[in-house]
C-alpha cells in the first residue's frame, strides 16, 4: 500500500480556502520555512510566490480547478488544473515542506493527470518551470514530462511573482502525453 496516499482527500478549493492556500504555497517555495523541503526557491527568488488575489482568480476561473489535498482535515498540498483546449495546464503545485520527499507529490500529480483526462478528455499536460530548477525538472522528467526547450521570460519587475536574485531566470515548457 502507498503510505503517501493514506488518509488523503481531494476536493475543489473554495473562497474560504484562500488564506490557508497562500500560506501553504508560500511555505513550499519562499522564505526560511521553505528550506525544510526540497522545492524551495529561496535562493533564487525573494518576496511572494502568490497572493490572495492570484489564488482567488484560479478558484473563480471557469476553466480552472484548484485542487486541495487534505490529510486529517488540514490542507497539505494543492495544484491548479486549467483546461486550455487540447491540453491541460498544471500549476500552483505545492506540498507542505514537512511532507516533501515522502511520495506525496507523486500521488498528487497522478491524481491531477487522471482528473484532467476524465474531466476534460485531454491527452496532454503542460507546465512551466523556472529553467534553473534542475532538481525539480529532473523530478518531473521521472514522472514522464519532457523538456521542450521552449522558453518564456520571467516577469522581472513584477513583484507579484517575486524578487529575482539572479538575472538568468526564464520558464521552460514541460509536456507529458497522457495515456
C-alpha positions in Angstrom: 0.0 0.0 0.0 1.2 3.5 -0.8 1.5 5.2 2.6 1.9 8.6 0.9 -1.8 8.3 -0.3 -3.1 7.1 3.1 -5.8 9.4 4.5 -5.8 11.9 1.6 -8.9 13.6 0.3 -9.0 15.7 -2.8 -11.5 18.5 -3.3 -12.0 21.7 -5.2 -10.9 24.9 -3.3 -13.5 27.4 -2.2 -13.2 31.1 -1.3 -12.8 30.0 2.3 -9.5 28.2 1.4 -7.7 31.2 0.0 -5.7 32.3 3.1 -4.7 28.8 4.0 -3.6 28.1 0.4 -1.5 31.2 0.2 0.3 30.2 3.4 0.8 26.7 2.0 2.2 27.8 -1.3 4.5 30.4 0.3 5.8 27.8 2.7 6.7 25.4 -0.1 8.7 28.0 -2.1 9.7 31.1 -0.3 11.5 32.1 2.9 13.2 30.1 5.6 10.2 27.8 6.1 10.6 26.5 2.6 14.1 25.3 3.3 12.6 22.4 5.2 11.6 20.9 1.8 13.4 20.5 -1.4 11.2 22.6 -3.6 12.4 25.9 -2.2 13.1 28.9 -4.4 14.5 30.9 -1.6 18.0 31.1 -3.2 16.7 32.4 -6.5 13.7 34.5 -5.5 12.6 36.5 -2.5 9.3 38.1 -1.9 6.0 36.5 -2.6 5.1 33.5 -4.7 1.4 34.2 -4.9 -1.2 36.4 -3.1 -4.9 36.0 -2.2 -6.0 37.7 -5.4 -4.0 35.2 -7.5 -5.3 32.2 -5.7 -8.9 33.5 -5.8 -8.6 34.2 -9.5 -7.7 30.5 -10.1 -10.7 29.4 -7.9 -13.1 31.7 -9.8 -11.9 30.9 -13.3 -14.5 28.9 -15.2 -11.7 26.9 -17.0 -9.7 26.1 -13.8 -9.8 24.0 -10.8 -7.7 24.4 -7.7 -7.4 21.0 -6.0 -6.9 21.0 -2.3 -5.3 17.9 -0.8 -6.1 17.3 2.8 -5.0 14.9 5.5 -6.9 14.8 8.8 -8.8 18.0 7.7 -5.7 20.0 7.1 -4.5 21.3 3.6 -1.2 19.6 2.9 -0.9 20.3 -0.8 -2.6 21.9 -3.8 -2.4 22.2 -7.5 -4.1 24.2 -10.3 -5.6 22.4 -13.3 -6.6 24.6 -16.2 -8.4 23.5 -19.3 -6.7 25.0 -22.4 -8.4 23.3 -25.3 -6.4 20.4 -26.4 -4.3 20.2 -23.2 -4.5 21.0 -19.5 -2.1 23.3 -17.7 -0.7 22.1 -14.3 0.4 24.9 -11.9 0.4 26.3 -8.4 1.7 22.9 -7.2 2.7 23.0 -3.5 3.3 20.3 -0.9 3.9 21.2 2.7 7.7 21.3 3.2 7.5 18.9 6.2 5.9 16.3 3.9 8.1 16.6 0.9 10.3 13.7 -0.1 7.8 11.0 1.1 6.0 10.3 -2.2 3.1 12.6 -1.7 3.9 14.7 -4.8 3.8 11.6 -7.0 0.4 10.7 -5.7 -0.9 14.2 -6.3 0.4 14.6 -9.9 -1.0 11.2 -10.8 -4.4 12.2 -9.4 -4.2 15.5 -11.3 -3.4 13.7 -14.6 -6.3 11.3 -14.0 -8.6 14.2 -13.2 -7.9 16.1 -16.4 -8.2 13.0 -18.6 -11.6 12.2 -17.1 -12.9 15.7 -16.7 -11.8 17.3 -19.9 -10.7 14.4 -22.1 -7.3 16.0 -22.7 -4.3 13.9 -23.8 -1.5 16.2 -22.8 -0.5 18.1 -19.6 1.7 21.3 -19.9 3.5 23.1 -17.2 6.2 25.8 -16.9 9.2 25.5 -14.6 11.9 28.0 -13.9 14.7 26.6 -16.1 17.4 26.8 -13.5 15.4 24.5 -11.2 17.3 21.4 -12.3 16.3 19.1 -9.4 12.7 20.0 -9.9 12.8 19.5 -13.7 14.5 16.1 -13.1 11.7 15.1 -10.7 9.1 15.9 -13.4 11.1 14.1 -16.0 11.0 11.0 -13.8 7.2 11.4 -13.9 7.2 11.3 -17.7 7.4 15.0 -18.5 9.8 16.1 -21.3 11.6 19.4 -21.7 10.7 21.2 -24.8 13.3 23.9 -24.9 10.5 26.5 -25.4 11.2 29.4 -23.0 9.2 32.4 -21.9 10.7 35.3 -20.0 10.5 35.7 -16.2 8.4 38.7 -15.3 11.3 40.8 -14.0 10.0 44.0 -12.3 6.6 42.5 -11.3 7.0 41.7 -7.6 3.7 39.7 -7.6 6.0 36.9 -8.8 8.9 37.5 -6.5 12.1 39.5 -6.4 14.7 37.7 -8.6 18.1 37.1 -7.0 19.8 36.4 -10.4 19.4 37.7 -13.9 19.1 34.4 -15.9 15.5 33.3 -14.9 13.1 32.1 -17.5 10.3 29.5 -17.7 10.7 26.3 -19.7 7.6 24.4 -21.0 7.4 20.8 -19.9 4.9 18.5 -21.6 3.6 15.0 -20.9 1.4 12.8 -23.1 -1.4 11.3 -21.0 -2.3 7.7 -21.7 
